[in-house]
């Protein structure tokens, strides 16, 4: 998964919106992705734990 999946470098560097205006959305998207990954990992670990693997 690309680190810049939701906000690409060209978007951050473009003159249409400043990087500071996009930063809150960028951080929010990163947090959502990390939370999703953490949730998926917890489910996987729980799955294997319950099966005694």
ZAMARGU-4260 file (C-alpha; in steps of 0.2 Angstrom, whole numbers, plus 5000, padded with zeros to 4 digits):
<rodrens>
0) 5000/5000/5000 | 5007/5017/4995 | 5010/5029/5009 | 5002/5043/4998 | 4987/5033/4993
5) 4974/5046/4996 | 4985/5062/4994 | 4999/5061/4981 | 5015/5071/4982 | 5010/5081/4966
10) 4993/5086/4975 | 5003/5092/4990 | 5015/5102/4979 | 5002/5109/4967 | 4997/5128/4968
15) 4978/5125/4969 | 4978/5121/4987 | 4992/5123/5000 | 4999/5108/5008 | 4994/5115/5025
20) 4976/5115/5019 | 4977/5097/5014 | 4986/5091/5029 | 4972/5088/5041 | 4963/5077/5028
25) 4980/5069/5024 | 4982/5065/5043 | 4964/5059/5045 | 4966/5047/5030 | 4982/5040/5037
30) 4974/5037/5054 | 4959/5028/5046 | 4971/5017/5036 | 4981/5013/5051 | 4966/5009/5062
35) 4959/4998/5048 | 4976/4988/5048 | 4976/4987/5067 | 4958/4980/5067 | 4962/4968/5054
40) 4978/4962/5063 | 4968/4960/5079 | 4955/4949/5070 | 4969/4938/5062 | 4978/4936/5079
45) 4961/4932/5088 | 4957/4919/5074 | 4974/4910/5077 | 4973/4912/5096 | 4956/4904/5096
50) 4962/4889/5086 | 4977/4887/5097 | 4990/4890/5083
</rodrens>
